[in-house]
């Protein structure tokens, strides 16, 4: 998903984490500093969710828009899960076919899934790269 987000925002490879990874998930052991150091070595979706929360990216679920990110830190514990809204009621995600029987399956474990097929712990909007607020798809 990182590559999709970076391409959509015109970021260089790895720049999403360089700019926005500011926290490690509380599912990692140690102090906040130790969790962030561990996240920088091996980023999980739950680390990006923690960073999005700390960075103020959260939006009310009812206000979600295409391009927003939906997270669930409880999925695939402890790594978490992230998907990208392609419309208000549909996400594109990377998930094994056996985990998404109602999805439309694409190559390389990508699938198109109804939003209500999963529970989400955060709806987030990536900040506008120009500094003018949040970016929406």
C-alpha positions as CSV (number, residue, x, y, z in Angstrom):
1,X,0.0,0.0,0.0
2,X,2.9,2.3,0.7
3,X,3.9,2.3,-3.0
4,X,0.3,3.2,-4.1
5,X,0.2,6.1,-1.6
6,X,3.6,7.4,-2.6
7,X,2.8,7.3,-6.3
8,X,-0.6,9.0,-5.7
9,X,1.1,11.8,-3.7
10,X,4.1,12.1,-6.0
11,X,6.6,11.0,-3.3
12,X,9.9,9.3,-3.8
13,X,10.3,5.6,-2.8
14,X,10.3,5.4,1.0
15,X,9.4,9.1,1.5
16,X,6.0,8.3,3.1
17,X,7.8,6.8,6.1
18,X,10.6,9.5,6.1
19,X,8.0,12.3,6.3
20,X,5.2,10.7,8.4
21,X,6.4,7.8,10.5
22,X,6.5,9.5,13.9
23,X,5.4,6.8,16.3
24,X,5.6,3.1,16.8
25,X,2.5,1.1,17.8
26,X,1.9,0.4,21.4
27,X,1.8,-3.2,20.4
28,X,5.6,-3.1,20.3
29,X,7.5,-3.4,23.6
30,X,9.5,-0.6,25.2
31,X,9.3,3.2,25.5
32,X,7.8,5.4,22.8
33,X,11.3,6.1,21.6
34,X,12.2,2.4,21.4
35,X,8.9,1.6,19.6
36,X,9.7,4.3,17.0
37,X,13.2,3.0,16.5
38,X,11.8,-0.5,16.0
39,X,9.2,0.8,13.6
40,X,11.9,2.6,11.5
41,X,13.6,-0.8,11.0
42,X,10.4,-2.7,10.0
43,X,7.2,-0.6,9.5
44,X,3.9,-2.1,10.3
45,X,0.5,-0.7,9.3
46,X,-0.2,-0.3,13.1
47,X,2.9,2.0,13.3
48,X,1.5,4.2,10.5
49,X,-1.9,4.2,12.3
50,X,-0.2,5.4,15.5
51,X,1.7,8.0,13.5
52,X,-1.5,9.1,11.8
53,X,-3.3,9.5,15.2
54,X,-0.4,11.4,16.7
55,X,-0.1,13.6,13.5
56,X,-3.8,14.5,13.6
57,X,-4.8,12.8,10.4
58,X,-8.0,11.3,11.8
59,X,-11.3,12.1,10.3
60,X,-14.8,11.1,11.4
61,X,-15.7,7.8,9.7
62,X,-18.9,9.4,8.5
63,X,-16.8,12.0,6.7
64,X,-14.5,9.6,4.8
65,X,-13.7,10.3,1.2
66,X,-12.0,8.5,-1.7
67,X,-8.2,8.5,-1.1
68,X,-8.5,8.3,2.7
69,X,-6.8,5.5,4.5
70,X,-8.6,3.1,6.7
71,X,-6.7,1.3,9.5
72,X,-7.3,-1.6,11.8
73,X,-4.5,-2.1,14.3
74,X,-6.2,-5.3,15.6
75,X,-5.9,-7.1,12.2
76,X,-3.0,-9.4,11.5
77,X,-1.7,-8.7,15.0
78,X,0.6,-7.1,15.8
79,X,1.2,-5.6,12.3
80,X,-2.3,-4.2,11.7
81,X,-3.9,-3.5,8.3
82,X,-4.4,-0.5,6.1
83,X,-6.6,0.0,3.0
84,X,-7.3,2.9,0.7
85,X,-10.8,4.1,0.0
86,X,-11.6,4.2,-3.7
87,X,-15.1,5.4,-3.0
88,X,-17.1,5.9,0.3
89,X,-18.0,2.3,0.5
90,X,-15.2,0.4,-1.2
91,X,-11.5,-0.1,-0.4
92,X,-8.5,-1.5,-2.3
93,X,-6.3,-3.5,-0.1
94,X,-3.6,-6.2,0.0
95,X,-5.1,-9.3,1.6
96,X,-4.9,-13.1,0.9
97,X,-7.8,-14.4,-1.1
98,X,-8.9,-16.8,1.6
99,X,-9.3,-13.8,4.0
100,X,-11.6,-11.9,1.7
101,X,-14.2,-14.3,0.1
102,X,-16.6,-11.4,-0.9
103,X,-13.9,-9.3,-2.5
104,X,-13.0,-8.9,-6.1
105,X,-9.5,-10.4,-6.4
106,X,-6.8,-8.9,-8.5
107,X,-3.2,-10.1,-9.1
108,X,-0.6,-10.0,-6.3
109,X,-3.1,-10.4,-3.5
110,X,-4.7,-7.0,-4.2
111,X,-8.5,-6.9,-3.8
112,X,-11.4,-4.6,-3.9
113,X,-13.6,-5.0,-0.8
114,X,-16.7,-3.4,0.6
115,X,-15.9,-1.1,3.6
116,X,-18.4,-2.9,5.8
117,X,-16.6,-6.3,5.3
118,X,-14.1,-5.2,8.0
119,X,-14.0,-3.2,11.2
120,X,-11.8,-0.1,11.1
121,X,-10.1,1.6,14.0
122,X,-9.1,4.8,12.2
123,X,-10.2,6.8,9.1
124,X,-7.3,9.0,8.2
125,X,-6.5,11.7,5.6
126,X,-2.9,12.2,4.5
127,X,-1.8,15.8,5.0
128,X,-1.6,18.0,2.0
129,X,2.0,18.1,0.9
130,X,1.8,21.9,0.3
131,X,0.9,22.5,3.9
132,X,-2.6,23.6,3.1
133,X,-4.5,21.1,5.2
134,X,-5.3,17.4,4.5
135,X,-5.0,15.8,1.1
136,X,-8.2,14.1,-0.2
137,X,-8.3,11.7,-3.1
